Amino acid sequence: MRQGAISMADAHGMYGVDRWADGAAVRAEDSVAEEVPVALVYNGFSHAVMMATPQDLEDFAVGFSLSEGIAGNAREILDIEVVEHAHGTEVQMQLAGERFAQLRARRRAMTGRTGCGICGVESLDQLACRPIAKVGATGMLDAGALQRAQAELQSRQQLFELTGAVHAAAWCGFDGRVELVREDVGRHNALDKLIGAIAAQRRAFDEGFLFMTSRASYEIVQKSAAVGIAVVAAVSAPTGMAVRVAQAAGLTLIGFARGERHSIYSHPERVH
């Protein structure tokens, strides 16, 4: 896989700002997170255009491909290249023949597709029939691991420290040690980047848990279950649909993971 040259410097920019305090304004410069159109292109055909932070785009493309069922594993993406254009960025991928044929068949049945969990579904019946991936057994999670993960993650959010505008998705061992972090203005983009990074390192998705600095919405649970992540923790609340999907998928969903407190909404048997 060929790597693009996009770095942390491209993920934020400096902008003039009038900072008000105590009734007076001071002119200053502020670091602002960037978001750009990113086209995901398979075998020369554009499949989706996402607004994303221009960092770790190879990971983003691989993770999106896995979490959306376009590729069954990273080996089915034969080549990848990031190409910058005047109005955005393309991530050009070469998909294995059988998988690309399946993608073309899906495209003929859909009007569009994006990274959210239901975009491109044409009817409520299609949504109701969409299969929910089932996760398998995993290791046990000590409740104290959530505190460790949260504490470690705070020092690993480099782009958030600069801008205050991005979500983070962290891959943690069951002891709470943070092993990988990816950031993006979109929470599902951050997760896709993380999924791609896990796949690039050939780690098993059932050998750790996901920690999100956002709410736990439907697409977070759906994407996690699709690749086999069985434990998802978030600092904020889940949605009702996320809880129902987690229950059906056999996934442990934890919300409000802050300090010594957390709430387990589904399959608490994995936490002790």
N, C-alpha and C positions, 0 to 999 in steps of 0.2 A: 504494500500500500504506500502510495506517495503522500507525503505530509505537506500541508500548506504552510505558509509562512506567517499566519495570523498568530499574534501573541497577546499578552496581557495589555500591552500598550494600545492595541487596536480596540480593546474592550471598553475603554473609557476615554473621554476627552475633557479638556479644560474650557470652561465657559464663564463669561463675565456674569456677576450676580451682585445685586444690591442687598446686603445683609442688614436687616433692621433689628435693633436692640435698644431698649430704653428710649424709644421715640426718635431715634436717629438712624440714618442709613450709612453704611460703610461699603465702598466699592471693593470687590474682591474677586478672586477666581475660585471656581468650584469644580471638583471632579465629578463628571456626570456619566453614568453608564450609557453605553451605546446599544442601539438595537437596529438591525438592518434586515432587509429581505434576504432570506436564504432559500434558494431553490434546490430541492432534492431531485436529482436527475438520474434515472436508471436507464442504462443502455441507450443514451441519447434522448430519452423521453422525459420531460419534466412531469413529476408526479405531484408535488406539493410545494407551495411557497410559504415559508414560516417567517415570522418576525422573531429574531433571536439575537442574543449577544454574540458578536463575532469573535468567539474564542472556543477552542476545543471543538471545532466543527467536524472534524473527522469522527470524533467520539459521538457527536450529536447524530450524524448520519447513520452510523452503525447502530446506535441505540434505538433510533426511530425505526430502522428497518427491522430490528428484532422485536420491539414492543408492539409494532403494528402488524407483525406476522408476515412481513414482506420477505424476510429471510429467516430460515430456521436456525441458523448459526452464523457466526462471523465468517466462516470459511466460504460461505456461498456468495460473499461479496469479494469478487476476484481482484478488483482494483478500485482505488478511490483517489480523487484529486480535488483540491479546493481551487477554484478559479474565480478571481475577483473581476467584477465588471463595474462600469460607471455607476449603475443604479442598484447594485447589490452583489451577492456572492452566489455562485453555483457550487454545489458539491456533486461532482460527477462520479457515479459509481457504475461498475460493470457487474451485473448480477448474473449468476449461473443460469443457463438456458431454461431449465424447467421452472425455476422460480420466476424468471422474467415472464414466461408464458402465463403463469398463474396470475402475476400482477396485471398483465394486459387484459386478462379475462375479468379481473376485478374492476379494472378501470372502465371497461365497457358497461358494467352494471352500476356504476356510480357516476354522479355528476361532479364530484370533487372529494378531496380528502385533506385533512390537516392533522395536526398533532393532538387535537382534543379527542376524547374517547368516542364521540358519536358523530362528528362532522363527516359529511359524505353519506350518511345513512339517509335513504330517500323517504322512508316511511316509519311510522311507529311499529308496524309489524316487523320490519327488518331489525329494528332495535331490540324488540322483544325476543327475536330468534337468535340474536348474536350470542354465540357460546361463551360461557365463562370458564376460563382456564382454571384447573384445579392444581393447587400446590401440594407438594409432598411433605413428608416428615422432615424436621430439621433439628438442630441442637437446641438446648434449653437456654433461655435468656434470663440471666440474673437481673433483678430489678435495679440493682446498683449500676449495671452497665449503661442504663439510660442516662444517669447522671454523668458518668464518665464521658459518654459520647457527646452530650450537650456541652460540657465544659471544654473538651478538646476542640470541638467544631468551632467555637467562638474565635479561637486563635488561628483557624485555618481558612476563614472567609476573607481572602485578600481583596477581592473586588468589592464586597460589601463594606469592608473597612474604608475603602477609598470613596465609595459612592452612596452607600446606604440604600441602594435601589434594587438589589438582586436577591433571589432565593438561592439556597444551597441544598444540594442533595449529597448525603454522605453515606459511604459504605463502611460499615462497622463490623468488627468481629463480635462474637457473642459475649466477649469480655468487655465490650464497650470501646475498644481501641479503634480510633478513626483511621481507616486505611486509604480511602480515596475520597476526594471532594470535587464536585463540579458546581459551577454557578451560572445563573442566567436570569434575565429579567422575567422569564416565564418559568413557573415551577415545573411544568411537564417537560420543558426543554432541559432544565437542569437534570431531571431524572433521566431523560434519554441520553444526555451526555455521560452521566454516571454509568448507565447500562452499557454504553459503548466502551467506556474505560475498563469496566470489569471484564467484558468480553475480550478486549485487546490484551489483557494480562492473563487470559485463559483461567480465570477464577470461576469457581462454581457458585451459582446464584443462591444455593441453599446453605452456604457456609458462612452466612453473616446476616445482618439486618440493615434495613434502610432507615435513615433518619432525615426528615425533611424540616426545613425552617419555615414551612408554610402550613396552611390548613391541609387536611387530607381529603381531597376531592375525588370524585369518581375516577378521573383519568389516572390519578396517582395509583389507586388500587388496581385498576384494570391493567395498566402497563406493568406493574410489579408482578401481578399474577401471571401475566403472559410469558414472562421469562423465568418464573419459578421462585421469585422472592417471596418468602412465607411470613416475614415479620416486617411491618411498616410502622414506624413511630413518627409523630409530627408534633411540633411545639404548639400548634393550634388545633382547632376543632375539626372533626370529620363532618362530612355531610351524610344525610340519611341514606342516599343512594350508595355512597362509599361503604357504609356499614353493611348494607344488604349484600353488596357484591362481595365484600370481604367474608361475610358469613357463608355465602354460597361457594366461594373459592377455597374455603378452608384456611384463609389467611388471618393471621393475628394482627389486628388493627389497634394501635395505641394513639390516643390523642392527649393534648394538654401535657406533654412530657416536659415539665418545667421543674427544675430542682428535684426535690424528693417526691414530687407528686406526678401522677399520671393516671389516665383512665383507659381501661382495656374494653373495647367495644365488641370484639369478636375473638373467639378461640383463645381464651386466657390460659389454656393448659401449657403453652410454651413458655410462660413467664413464671418464675418462682422467686 
